[in-house]
Amino acid sequence: MPRAEIGRNVGTGKEGHMGLQEQKRHFSVNLLDWYMINRRDLPWRRHNNPYFTWVSEIMLQQTRVDTVIPYFNRFIGNFPTVQALAEAPEEEVLKNWEGLGYYSRARNLQAAARQVMELHGGEMPQDKQSVFALKGVGPYTAGAILSIAFNQPQPAVDGNVMRVLSRYFLIDEDIMKGSTRVLMEELAGELIPEGRARDFNQALMELGALVCTPKAPHCLTCPVMEQCSGRIAGRELTLPVKTKAKPPRPEQRLVALVEGRGAHRGRVLVRQRPETGLLARMWELPHVLAAPAAAGKAAAPLADEPAMALLAGSLWAEGFAARPEGLATHAEHVFSHIVWSLQVYKCTEQDQSSELPLIAAEARAAYHAQAASMAESAPAAQSSSSTAAQAAQEAMTGKGDGLTYQWIGPEDMEKLAFPNVFLKLLRNYFAGAYDEVTE
Ligand code: SF4
C-alpha cells in the first residue's frame, strides 16, 4: 500500500475526513502523554544502561513481561556487565536461561557480548550498522536498543507494533510480508516526535501490550481511540491481516528414564545434545523418534510393548543396556515448528554382559525394523520436510555425532541446563513421582 493511501478507508463520519498528518500528530502526542502517566515500572527501565536494554529485549522476544522479570533480575545479578557475560562458561549462561525457551537467544547473546568485547572494547556500539552486526540482533532489536538506550530516532517494529499501526491507520496489508514491514518501519519512524524516541517507542510497545491487545482491544480506554481508523470502521478485531503460519509438525517420541544400578545407583542417565541444531548443547533424557507423522496429521502413540522394545533397542544402539519397566508418564514439548508428544518409560540399567532377552533379540529386531521403515518412507516425506530422512538417520545410527552422556543425581540438576520438559520429568522422578512404575 503506498504511503499516501494509508488511512484512505477511514469511516465516513466527521473523524474520517481529518488529514493523515493530523491523524499522525494525534497518535504521537496522545500516546506519549498516556505513557508518561501509565508506564510500568520494569527493572530494565530503572537504569539507562544499554546492556540492560539489550538483555531485556532479547528475553522479551516470544516471552511475556511477567515471565521475563525474575529471569532478567537473576541474569543481571549473575552477569552484571557485557564483560561478565562474555567471560562466563556457556553452561552457566544456559542454566540462567533454563525455562525461558528459545535457547539460541542465550547462545547468541553471549556470542554477541564477546563481539562487543573484541570489536568495541566492551562498550555497546551506537551506530546502526555495528548494532545490527551483533549476533542475534535483527532490525527490531537494533531499533529498540538504539532508541531506548541512546534516544536515536530509529523505529522498533515487531508484531505488537504492526498490530497497533494496522488498526490505527486501517492498513489491510499482510503483516507477514516483508514489504509490509518496510512500510510499517517507515511509518513508525515518521511518528517519533523529535527528541522523544526513547519514550515514544516504549509507549508504542506498551500500548500494544496493555491496550491494543490481540483478541480484545480496550478501545474505550485507549488514548488514541478518537482518531483510530480501525475502530471507526469497526475493524479492530479483523486487523491486522496475517497469513497463518504452517502448523507445527507433530512427532511421537519415546523417552528413557534409566535408573542406574551398582556404581550408578541413585542416578539417572542423561545425554547432551550435539553442538548445533535444535536445543544445541542442552541436556536431556535419551529419546528416540517413534514415527514421524504425515504432514497435517497428529502423531499417534505407540503401544507399550513395541514402544519398550524400540526404546531398549535405541539405548542399546547408544551403548547402554537397559530394561524398560513400564510407562511412567506422558509429556509434551512445543517448539515453534515441532510438537513432541513424549511417552516416558522407566528403565533399569542392566549389566552389559548379562543375558537380557529383550535387548538381545526383540529390541534389536524392533529397532532395525523401525529404522528400515523410516528409511523407506523418507523419500515420500521429503516434499513436506526432511524429517523422515533425518529420523531414519537418527534411528539407524542411534548415537548421533557429538552426544555425550552422564549419570546424574539430584545435586547435578543445578549444574546442567535442561529444556523445561526434561527439567520437570527429572524433578518429578527425583521427588519419587514414578516410584510405583512396574512392568
Ligand atoms: S482504539 Fe482500539 S483498535 Fe484503535 S489503537 Fe486503540 S485499542 Fe487499538
Residues whose N, C-alpha, C, O or C-beta is under 5 A from the ligand:
A	BS01	SF4	V164 R167 Y168 V211 C212 P217 H218 C219 C222 V224 M225 C228 G230 R231 E236
